[in-house]
């Protein structure tokens, strides 16, 4: 069965979920009712800044029947690299390949498609959803993602299991122009530790009337003393729309780390809510945005502190070229039980051309005392004096801009660790040079990775030897 986003209905969602348990079908019904009733932007505070009107519901086709899609070109090469790791390749609504290393499987780790998880691990999926219910009225597209998901990935890391290597999730939209709605659930049990790396690609439709969209809901459950890292590298085609809603539920003394690099699409809309439920819970969200042409990026990150002595930190940096634009929205919410909380929210942007634009709207909502909560935001044009200085030292104007951008992003990218930083720098360099945005284990990547690992070791040595940091 197929539908467009303009004519999706309760009937089409129910038809697509006919073989699912009744509790899943009921959740889909609740969510689609909300989707059909909500405006594109729920909050009137943000509506005048929103670019959601760039979404063309009548041009976004959804195919609820899973079908085979060819794996060719750069994606086939990426598949060869993925076979050596633990991970999943999704092409369209089909879970094309699942790879689980033997040592990972023996520890009880589950990596599978969301539909298979609902069928075979229903108790685990249902326990997560009942412990962390969603308010579908918060966001129109979160409601869509909960109602109409066609695919997704379920990752479960058992108690006290610490994975040294990341789990790789590579998702590409199909080359037939259809769009995708996905729901991903990641669970880290007590004392577990894992890193999940998500890569998002799209070939593009090449059709001015059609529009390809990727809509995803990511839910993470981080139990007591666990630490989960979720890395997303979005490198989709420039005529694509990417809408992502992320919910983290962090329990006592646990930590959730979001690391995001946004590079592709015509419109990216990423909303992250980190809910610190337990005492001593920690959440961080570090995002880098690089826009060019007429791209639009809408980033929202909320820190919700419900437990005492919780810690939250959001840092977003945007680089805008040509006539691209970015919007950063964020809110620190501290509940009445959140005493002893420390929270920080920041969004900073640099504009490389006069046609580029950026807005920042941070906020605070505090219902108790004995807390520390601060936010900061800035938007500035590139400094012509810095460009002049660098050009007098032999760099071209474009090369000078490149170095200034590197300096702007460097403090933030260093928080990501050497490997993630290498991936981000690789995509930044490819975008600057106009090359395809896809991670590849090529010579350029090897050089960047070696440089980053070397710099990481040098930094460690400096801090280890200096008396102030011992």
BADO-106494 format. One record per residue (C-alpha): x negated, y negated, z negated. Coordinates in Angstrom, 3 decimals. Each point is the difference from the previous one (the first is absolute). Example, Ala and Ser with C-alpha at 12.3 -4.5 7.8 and 13.67 -1.06 7.14 Angstrom:
! BADO-106494
+----------+----------+----------+
:       px :       py :       pz :
+----------+----------+----------+
:  -12.300 :    4.500 :   -7.800 :
:   -1.370 :   -3.440 :    0.660 :
+----------+----------+----------+
! end
This chain:
! BADO-106494
+----------+----------+----------+
:       px :       py :       pz :
+----------+----------+----------+
:    0.000 :    0.000 :    0.000 :
:   -1.270 :   -3.501 :    0.802 :
:    1.043 :   -3.526 :   -0.923 :
:   -1.302 :   -3.539 :    0.125 :
:   -0.543 :   -2.114 :   -3.065 :
:    2.928 :   -2.128 :    1.161 :
:    2.542 :    2.842 :   -0.069 :
:   -1.332 :    2.262 :   -2.755 :
:    2.851 :    1.089 :   -2.259 :
:    0.903 :    2.173 :   -2.965 :
:    1.118 :    2.705 :    2.452 :
:   -3.333 :    0.093 :    1.854 :
:   -1.937 :    0.215 :   -3.285 :
:    2.253 :    2.789 :   -1.321 :
:   -0.331 :    1.931 :    3.250 :
:   -3.800 :   -0.185 :   -0.209 :
:    0.005 :    1.308 :   -3.595 :
:    2.513 :    2.824 :    0.421 :
:   -2.369 :    2.741 :   -1.236 :
:   -1.286 :   -1.890 :   -3.054 :
:    1.091 :    0.467 :   -3.639 :
:    3.058 :   -1.946 :   -1.096 :
:   -1.990 :   -2.282 :   -2.318 :
:   -2.168 :   -1.156 :    2.930 :
:    3.041 :   -0.601 :    2.204 :
:    1.642 :   -2.035 :   -2.762 :
:   -3.089 :   -2.198 :   -0.369 :
:   -0.012 :   -0.558 :    3.760 :
:    3.664 :   -1.071 :   -0.133 :
:   -0.639 :   -2.511 :   -2.774 :
:   -3.005 :   -1.444 :    1.837 :
:    1.633 :   -0.362 :    3.431 :
:    2.955 :   -1.829 :   -1.569 :
:   -2.423 :   -2.542 :   -1.464 :
:   -1.932 :   -0.330 :    3.257 :
:    3.154 :   -0.801 :    1.957 :
:    1.058 :   -2.656 :   -2.523 :
:   -3.269 :   -1.862 :   -0.627 :
:   -1.591 :   -2.911 :    1.935 :
:   -3.514 :    0.292 :    1.426 :
:   -1.410 :   -1.996 :   -2.923 :
:    1.826 :    0.536 :   -3.285 :
:   -1.599 :   -2.903 :   -1.898 :
:    1.080 :   -3.496 :    1.147 :
:   -3.346 :   -1.270 :   -1.308 :
:   -1.834 :    1.832 :    2.797 :
:    2.565 :    0.012 :    2.822 :
:   -1.188 :   -3.196 :    1.690 :
:   -3.556 :    1.392 :    0.224 :
:    0.981 :    3.437 :    1.302 :
:   -0.783 :    1.218 :    3.537 :
:    2.364 :    2.969 :   -0.311 :
:    1.933 :   -1.400 :    2.974 :
:   -2.844 :    1.340 :    2.167 :
:    1.424 :    3.465 :   -0.610 :
:    2.298 :    0.999 :    2.891 :
:    2.471 :    2.548 :   -1.436 :
:    1.495 :    0.738 :    3.405 :
:   -3.453 :    0.831 :    1.418 :
:   -1.117 :    2.349 :   -2.810 :
:    0.935 :    3.590 :    0.839 :
:    0.068 :    2.715 :   -2.679 :
:    0.010 :    3.677 :    0.937 :
:    1.041 :    2.200 :   -2.930 :
:   -0.857 :    3.201 :    1.861 :
:   -3.606 :    1.017 :   -0.582 :
:   -1.827 :    0.751 :    3.234 :
:   -3.479 :    0.809 :    1.238 :
:   -2.209 :   -2.892 :    1.080 :
:   -3.276 :    0.191 :    1.877 :
:   -3.207 :   -0.776 :   -1.892 :
:   -2.337 :   -1.638 :    2.490 :
:   -2.748 :   -2.583 :    0.355 :
:   -1.412 :   -1.621 :   -3.133 :
:    2.595 :    1.784 :   -2.152 :
:   -1.283 :    3.397 :    1.161 :
:   -3.536 :   -1.016 :   -0.964 :
:    1.303 :   -1.194 :   -3.363 :
:    1.638 :    3.410 :   -0.441 :
:   -3.344 :    1.755 :    0.483 :
:   -1.458 :   -2.069 :   -2.846 :
:    3.047 :    0.584 :   -2.191 :
:   -0.326 :    3.793 :    0.272 :
:   -3.060 :   -0.157 :   -2.253 :
:    1.948 :   -1.642 :   -2.834 :
:    3.193 :    0.379 :   -2.029 :
:    2.735 :   -1.933 :    1.712 :
:    3.045 :   -0.314 :    2.225 :
:    0.476 :   -1.181 :    3.579 :
:    3.459 :   -1.320 :    0.868 :
:    0.973 :   -0.938 :    3.548 :
:    3.472 :   -1.458 :    0.128 :
:    2.393 :    1.845 :   -2.301 :
:   -2.000 :    3.218 :    0.319 :
:   -2.551 :    1.119 :   -2.589 :
:   -2.451 :    1.200 :    2.643 :
:   -2.818 :    1.385 :   -2.153 :
:   -0.671 :    0.627 :   -3.697 :
:   -3.521 :    0.797 :   -1.181 :
:   -0.771 :    1.012 :   -3.580 :
:   -3.484 :    1.015 :   -1.044 :
:   -0.151 :    3.301 :   -1.860 :
:   -1.515 :   -1.515 :   -3.173 :
:    2.783 :   -2.612 :   -0.053 :
:    2.769 :    2.560 :    0.515 :
:   -1.342 :    2.215 :   -2.800 :
:    0.447 :   -2.872 :   -2.455 :
:    3.740 :   -0.074 :    0.686 :
:    0.019 :   -3.185 :    2.081 :
:    3.010 :   -0.275 :    2.319 :
:   -0.227 :   -1.914 :    3.286 :
:    3.016 :    0.496 :    2.246 :
:    2.751 :   -1.710 :    1.987 :
:    2.785 :   -1.633 :   -1.997 :
:    2.733 :    2.191 :    1.525 :
:   -1.930 :    3.174 :   -0.862 :
:   -0.607 :   -1.371 :   -3.498 :
:    3.737 :   -0.562 :   -0.503 :
:    0.623 :    3.588 :    1.126 :
:   -2.850 :    1.783 :   -1.827 :
:   -0.905 :   -2.324 :   -2.904 :
:    3.399 :   -1.482 :   -0.679 :
:   -0.537 :   -0.040 :   -3.780 :
:   -3.135 :   -2.174 :    0.278 :
:    1.538 :   -2.447 :    2.472 :
:    3.244 :   -0.305 :   -1.939 :
:   -1.821 :   -0.472 :   -3.336 :
:   -1.919 :   -2.941 :    1.469 :
:    3.077 :   -1.622 :    1.514 :
:    2.056 :    0.361 :   -3.190 :
:   -2.804 :   -1.322 :   -2.228 :
:   -0.582 :   -3.014 :    2.274 :
:    3.344 :   -1.045 :    1.543 :
:   -0.047 :   -2.683 :    2.683 :
:    2.191 :   -3.071 :    0.226 :
:    0.940 :   -0.025 :    3.685 :
:    1.356 :   -3.520 :   -0.363 :
:   -3.517 :   -1.403 :   -0.384 :
:   -0.867 :    0.160 :    3.677 :
:    1.967 :    0.739 :    3.176 :
:   -2.781 :    2.030 :    1.604 :
:   -0.780 :    1.998 :   -3.139 :
:    3.634 :    1.088 :    0.138 :
:   -0.445 :    0.980 :    3.670 :
:   -3.123 :    2.016 :   -0.799 :
:    1.734 :    1.885 :   -2.824 :
:    3.057 :    0.669 :    2.171 :
:   -1.372 :    0.879 :    3.418 :
:   -3.440 :    1.531 :   -0.561 :
:   -0.831 :    2.541 :    2.694 :
:   -3.373 :    1.074 :   -1.339 :
:   -2.614 :   -0.755 :   -2.622 :
:   -2.607 :    1.642 :   -2.201 :
:    0.205 :    1.453 :   -3.496 :
:   -3.256 :    0.148 :   -1.990 :
:   -0.122 :    1.618 :   -3.443 :
:   -3.159 :    0.089 :   -2.122 :
:    0.350 :    2.261 :   -3.069 :
:   -1.018 :   -0.839 :   -3.544 :
:   -3.714 :   -0.760 :   -0.588 :
:   -0.956 :    0.668 :    3.637 :
:   -2.567 :   -2.522 :    1.273 :
:   -0.486 :   -0.001 :    3.780 :
:   -3.404 :   -1.213 :    1.157 :
:    0.950 :   -0.391 :    3.671 :
:    2.952 :   -2.053 :    1.248 :
:    3.205 :    1.396 :    1.462 :
:    0.410 :   -1.468 :    3.506 :
:    3.406 :   -0.876 :    1.437 :
:   -0.127 :   -0.998 :    3.669 :
:    3.299 :   -1.184 :    1.495 :
:    0.580 :   -1.071 :    3.593 :
:    3.255 :   -1.002 :    1.635 :
:    0.978 :    2.145 :    2.978 :
:   -0.893 :   -1.056 :    3.535 :
:    3.661 :    0.237 :    1.109 :
:    0.786 :   -3.382 :   -1.575 :
:    2.111 :    1.331 :   -2.888 :
:   -0.351 :   -1.451 :   -3.479 :
:   -0.516 :    1.771 :   -3.313 :
:    1.414 :   -0.211 :   -3.527 :
:   -2.178 :    1.725 :   -2.578 :
:    0.131 :    0.728 :   -3.735 :
:   -3.186 :    0.960 :   -1.834 :
:   -0.167 :    1.155 :   -3.623 :
:   -3.314 :    0.335 :   -1.871 :
:   -0.087 :    1.510 :   -3.509 :
:   -3.083 :    0.091 :   -2.237 :
:    0.636 :    2.014 :   -3.140 :
:   -1.566 :   -0.732 :   -3.385 :
:   -3.777 :   -0.457 :    0.191 :
:   -0.113 :    0.493 :    3.787 :
:   -2.138 :   -2.091 :    2.325 :
:    0.329 :   -0.328 :    3.784 :
:   -0.433 :   -2.318 :    2.975 :
:    2.450 :   -0.006 :    2.902 :
:   -1.052 :   -1.765 :    3.200 :
:    2.715 :   -0.908 :    2.491 :
:   -0.677 :   -1.023 :    3.607 :
:    2.819 :   -1.477 :    2.086 :
:   -0.116 :   -0.133 :    3.812 :
:    2.433 :   -0.727 :    2.830 :
:   -0.522 :    0.146 :    3.776 :
:    2.582 :   -2.720 :    0.735 :
:    2.883 :    0.175 :    2.460 :
:   -1.178 :   -2.353 :    2.736 :
:    3.672 :   -0.898 :    0.415 :
:    1.141 :   -3.536 :   -0.795 :
:    3.583 :    1.171 :   -0.667 :
:   -0.940 :    2.816 :   -2.392 :
:   -1.778 :   -0.256 :   -3.318 :
:   -1.790 :    2.667 :   -1.980 :
:    0.292 :   -0.142 :   -3.764 :
:   -1.475 :    1.877 :   -2.940 :
:    2.015 :   -0.181 :   -3.216 :
:   -1.420 :    1.710 :   -3.066 :
:    0.721 :    0.403 :   -3.687 :
:   -2.878 :    1.088 :   -2.246 :
:    0.718 :    1.037 :   -3.579 :
:   -2.767 :    0.914 :   -2.428 :
:    0.360 :    1.537 :   -3.438 :
:   -3.186 :   -0.374 :   -2.055 :
:    0.309 :    1.923 :   -3.239 :
:   -1.858 :   -0.568 :   -3.270 :
:   -3.795 :   -0.453 :    0.342 :
:    0.162 :    0.629 :    3.771 :
:   -1.626 :   -2.186 :    2.667 :
:    1.340 :   -0.189 :    3.540 :
:   -1.499 :   -2.031 :    2.851 :
:    2.104 :   -0.618 :    3.116 :
:   -1.852 :   -1.501 :    2.958 :
:    1.895 :   -1.205 :    3.089 :
:   -1.649 :   -1.084 :    3.247 :
:    2.646 :   -1.326 :    2.387 :
:   -1.297 :   -0.146 :    3.578 :
:    3.146 :    0.158 :    2.129 :
:    0.593 :   -1.441 :    3.458 :
:    0.785 :   -3.703 :    0.325 :
:    3.587 :    0.510 :    1.210 :
:    0.895 :    2.136 :   -3.044 :
:    1.867 :   -0.841 :   -3.214 :
:   -1.200 :    1.530 :   -3.286 :
:    2.184 :   -0.270 :   -3.117 :
:   -1.345 :    1.605 :   -3.182 :
:    1.473 :    0.142 :   -3.500 :
:   -2.201 :    1.372 :   -2.775 :
:    0.988 :    0.911 :   -3.542 :
:   -2.488 :    1.081 :   -2.668 :
:    1.177 :    1.294 :   -3.376 :
:   -2.951 :    0.013 :   -2.387 :
:    0.186 :    1.661 :   -3.402 :
:   -2.060 :   -0.281 :   -3.187 :
:   -3.741 :   -0.676 :    0.515 :
:    0.330 :    0.868 :    3.694 :
:   -1.266 :   -2.053 :    2.948 :
:    1.353 :   -0.683 :    3.490 :
:   -2.252 :   -1.603 :    2.619 :
:    1.354 :   -1.246 :    3.340 :
:   -2.561 :   -0.912 :    2.696 :
:    1.444 :   -1.318 :    3.263 :
:   -1.435 :   -1.261 :    3.296 :
:    2.512 :   -1.494 :    2.456 :
:   -1.199 :   -0.549 :    3.579 :
:    2.586 :    1.038 :    2.602 :
:    3.682 :   -0.523 :    0.945 :
:    2.067 :   -2.965 :    1.095 :
:    1.602 :   -0.094 :   -3.465 :
:   -1.198 :    1.661 :   -3.211 :
:    2.127 :   -0.226 :   -3.115 :
:   -1.566 :    1.685 :   -3.027 :
:    1.723 :   -0.131 :   -3.396 :
:   -1.722 :    1.578 :   -3.015 :
:    1.520 :    0.368 :   -3.464 :
:   -2.294 :    1.312 :   -2.727 :
:    2.075 :    0.940 :   -3.050 :
:   -2.105 :    0.523 :   -3.126 :
:    2.362 :    2.101 :   -2.076 :
:   -2.340 :    1.159 :   -2.748 :
:   -2.292 :   -1.560 :   -2.569 :
:   -3.459 :   -0.708 :    1.375 :
:    1.053 :    0.559 :    3.622 :
:   -2.037 :   -1.744 :    2.723 :
:    0.791 :   -0.933 :    3.598 :
:   -2.027 :   -1.812 :    2.643 :
:    0.834 :   -1.004 :    3.545 :
:   -2.798 :   -1.178 :    2.310 :
:    0.987 :   -0.952 :    3.558 :
:   -1.848 :   -1.425 :    3.003 :
:    1.964 :   -1.440 :    2.948 :
:   -1.519 :   -0.941 :    3.368 :
:    2.370 :   -1.569 :    2.529 :
:   -0.487 :   -1.157 :    3.588 :
:    2.185 :   -1.004 :    2.941 :
:    3.582 :   -0.500 :   -1.191 :
:   -0.059 :    2.681 :   -2.703 :
:    2.002 :   -0.507 :   -3.192 :
:   -0.789 :    1.533 :   -3.395 :
:    2.387 :   -0.102 :   -2.945 :
:   -1.630 :    1.330 :   -3.182 :
:    1.755 :    0.237 :   -3.347 :
:   -1.486 :    1.480 :   -3.172 :
:    1.775 :    0.099 :   -3.357 :
:   -1.432 :    1.007 :   -3.358 :
:    2.686 :    1.212 :   -2.408 :
:   -1.234 :    0.487 :   -3.564 :
:    2.289 :    2.093 :   -2.196 :
:   -2.572 :    1.591 :   -2.313 :
:   -2.151 :   -1.728 :   -2.607 :
:   -3.641 :   -0.870 :    0.696 :
:    0.349 :    0.706 :    3.722 :
:   -2.286 :   -1.533 :    2.623 :
:    0.817 :   -1.195 :    3.506 :
:   -1.983 :   -1.660 :    2.768 :
:    0.944 :   -1.003 :    3.543 :
:   -2.467 :   -1.531 :    2.452 :
:    0.955 :   -0.681 :    3.614 :
:   -2.199 :   -1.753 :    2.573 :
:    1.149 :   -0.898 :    3.504 :
:   -1.956 :   -1.110 :    3.064 :
:    2.131 :   -1.530 :    2.750 :
:   -1.115 :   -0.697 :    3.583 :
:    1.784 :   -1.585 :    2.991 :
:    3.707 :   -0.513 :   -0.865 :
:    0.329 :    2.865 :   -2.466 :
:    1.659 :   -0.546 :   -3.366 :
:    0.053 :    1.575 :   -3.436 :
:    2.310 :   -0.239 :   -2.984 :
:   -1.026 :    1.106 :   -3.494 :
:    2.686 :    0.449 :   -2.640 :
:   -0.500 :    1.368 :   -3.471 :
:    1.474 :    0.076 :   -3.461 :
:   -1.310 :    0.930 :   -3.430 :
:    2.887 :    1.298 :   -2.115 :
:   -0.666 :    0.723 :   -3.664 :
:    2.882 :    1.643 :   -1.866 :
:    0.828 :   -0.690 :   -3.630 :
:   -1.906 :    3.172 :   -0.999 :
:   -3.137 :   -1.027 :    1.911 :
:   -2.013 :   -1.577 :   -2.831 :
:   -3.759 :   -0.069 :    0.471 :
:    0.289 :   -0.027 :    3.797 :
:   -2.687 :   -1.514 :    2.228 :
:    0.977 :   -0.700 :    3.600 :
:   -1.465 :   -1.916 :    2.942 :
:    1.427 :   -0.735 :    3.436 :
:   -1.829 :   -1.751 :    2.850 :
:    0.468 :   -0.639 :    3.700 :
:   -2.559 :   -1.886 :    2.089 :
:   -0.140 :   -0.666 :    3.744 :
:   -2.446 :   -1.502 :    2.472 :
:    1.195 :   -1.389 :    3.346 :
:   -2.437 :    0.293 :    2.902 :
:    2.056 :   -1.991 :    2.537 :
:    2.358 :   -2.956 :   -0.189 :
:    2.987 :    2.048 :    1.153 :
:   -0.351 :    2.529 :   -2.829 :
:    2.206 :   -0.258 :   -3.077 :
:    0.215 :    1.454 :   -3.498 :
:    2.302 :   -0.442 :   -3.011 :
:   -0.355 :    1.257 :   -3.572 :
:    2.800 :    0.266 :   -2.573 :
:   -1.205 :    1.484 :   -3.318 :
:    2.208 :    0.025 :   -3.094 :
:    0.286 :    0.971 :   -3.673 :
:    2.907 :    1.411 :   -2.012 :
:   -0.976 :    0.558 :   -3.644 :
:    2.430 :    1.208 :   -2.678 :
:   -2.374 :    0.347 :   -2.952 :
:   -3.013 :   -1.641 :   -1.631 :
:   -3.580 :    1.076 :   -0.757 :
:   -0.796 :    0.530 :    3.685 :
:   -2.445 :   -1.332 :    2.599 :
:    1.473 :   -0.596 :    3.442 :
:   -1.493 :   -2.190 :    2.718 :
:    0.358 :   -0.466 :    3.743 :
:   -1.857 :   -1.887 :    2.709 :
:    0.483 :   -0.743 :    3.683 :
:   -1.848 :   -1.940 :    2.687 :
:    0.147 :   -0.591 :    3.753 :
:   -2.775 :   -1.824 :    1.810 :
:   -1.333 :   -0.694 :    3.486 :
:   -3.446 :    1.340 :    0.818 :
:   -2.741 :   -2.402 :   -1.068 :
:   -1.473 :   -1.795 :    3.044 :
:   -3.103 :   -0.931 :   -1.989 :
:   -0.717 :    3.661 :   -0.622 :
:    0.459 :    0.760 :    3.705 :
:   -2.348 :   -2.853 :    0.946 :
:   -2.634 :    1.228 :   -2.462 :
:    0.118 :    3.554 :    1.333 :
:   -0.086 :   -1.078 :    3.658 :
:   -3.166 :   -2.015 :   -0.726 :
:   -1.509 :    3.269 :   -1.217 :
:    0.592 :    1.700 :    3.362 :
:    3.481 :    1.456 :   -0.286 :
:    2.735 :   -0.625 :    2.549 :
:    3.193 :   -1.657 :   -1.232 :
:    1.796 :    3.359 :    0.089 :
:   -2.893 :    1.653 :   -1.799 :
:    0.082 :   -2.707 :   -2.670 :
:    3.721 :    0.608 :   -0.563 :
:   -0.721 :    3.703 :   -0.317 :
:   -2.584 :   -0.568 :   -2.735 :
:    2.277 :   -2.384 :   -1.911 :
:    2.775 :    2.610 :    0.088 :
:   -2.394 :    2.666 :   -1.282 :
:   -0.939 :   -2.256 :   -2.890 :
:    3.659 :   -0.742 :   -0.764 :
:    0.967 :    3.687 :   -0.122 :
:   -3.167 :    1.358 :   -1.599 :
:    0.938 :   -0.502 :   -3.689 :
:    3.326 :    1.746 :    0.569 :
:   -1.253 :    2.870 :    2.158 :
:   -2.619 :    0.848 :   -2.612 :
:    2.793 :    1.094 :   -2.321 :
:    0.873 :    2.794 :    2.433 :
:   -3.138 :    2.119 :   -0.259 :
:   -2.561 :    0.577 :    2.777 :
:    1.911 :    2.511 :    2.162 :
:    3.301 :   -1.899 :    0.079 :
:   -1.912 :   -3.226 :    0.567 :
:   -1.755 :    1.588 :    2.995 :
:    3.345 :    1.004 :    1.521 :
:    1.404 :   -3.504 :   -0.493 :
:   -3.104 :   -1.635 :    1.489 :
:    0.125 :    2.398 :    2.957 :
:    3.580 :   -1.020 :    0.801 :
:   -0.780 :   -3.703 :   -0.480 :
:   -2.928 :    0.273 :    2.413 :
:    2.097 :    1.901 :    2.562 :
:    2.768 :   -2.579 :   -0.178 :
:   -2.458 :   -2.885 :    0.335 :
:   -1.513 :    1.632 :    3.084 :
:    3.380 :    0.967 :    1.496 :
:   -0.676 :    3.741 :   -0.261 :
:    2.617 :    2.667 :   -0.881 :
:    1.023 :    0.060 :   -3.651 :
:   -0.614 :    3.604 :   -0.973 :
:   -2.434 :    1.459 :   -2.498 :
:   -2.655 :    2.098 :    1.706 :
:   -3.042 :    1.812 :   -1.336 :
:   -2.161 :   -1.649 :    2.678 :
:   -3.424 :   -1.603 :   -0.143 :
:    1.387 :   -3.411 :   -0.954 :
:    1.873 :    1.511 :   -2.941 :
:   -3.089 :    1.898 :   -1.158 :
:   -2.056 :   -3.195 :    0.016 :
:    2.612 :   -1.971 :   -1.944 :
:    0.425 :    2.825 :   -2.510 :
:   -3.744 :    0.258 :   -0.608 :
:   -0.276 :   -3.765 :   -0.537 :
:    2.897 :   -0.027 :   -2.473 :
:   -1.329 :    2.973 :   -1.969 :
:   -3.438 :   -1.632 :   -0.146 :
:    1.473 :   -3.286 :   -1.247 :
:    2.052 :    1.886 :   -2.586 :
:   -3.122 :    1.733 :   -1.348 :
:   -1.891 :   -3.298 :   -0.142 :
:    2.827 :   -1.658 :   -1.936 :
:    0.081 :    2.892 :   -2.447 :
:   -3.752 :   -0.328 :   -0.552 :
:    0.265 :   -3.752 :   -0.655 :
:    2.703 :    0.447 :   -2.634 :
:   -1.757 :    2.982 :   -1.557 :
:   -3.351 :   -1.765 :   -0.392 :
:    1.135 :   -3.484 :   -1.003 :
:    0.095 :   -0.423 :   -3.771 :
:    3.242 :   -2.038 :    0.125 :
:    1.975 :    2.959 :    1.365 :
:   -1.392 :    2.812 :   -2.134 :
+----------+----------+----------+
! end
